Amino acid sequence: MNSSAREVGAAAEFVASHKMAKYVSLAASYIFFPIAVETQGPLSEEARQLLCDLGRRISASSGDDWEMSFLFQRISVVVQRFNAVLLHDSFCVVHRPD
């Protein structure tokens, strides 16, 4: 059985590890964090930690304790919109002559 079927977030972790391997050459010049999100929302652990840290920093700068929640909500909306585009583009359009 596929690990993503048994464990929440397994697919995101799998993709994140492959992204790290793909971009390993960037490590010398850049800080790279793979962000992998599953269709139903689970994030890879590194992505979750990065976004939590970013949310805390934004909150500290703005003084608004809700900034981390807003950040995760924005990520959720982006995933939903992308899924809607994929679903829409998967339909075949058949044009009938009039």
Number of C-alpha atoms within 10 A of each C-alpha: 5 8 11 14 10 9 9 16 20 18 21 24 23 14 17 22 15 13 16 16 10 10 12 12 10 11 10 8 7 9 7 13 14 19 19 23 21 17 14 12 15 18 23 24 16 17 19 16 13 15 18 17 13 15 20 19 14 17 16 12 10 11 11 11 13 13 20 19 14 12 15 15 12 12 16 17 11 12 17 15 12 13 14 12 11 11 10 10 10 9 8 7 7 6 6 5 4 3
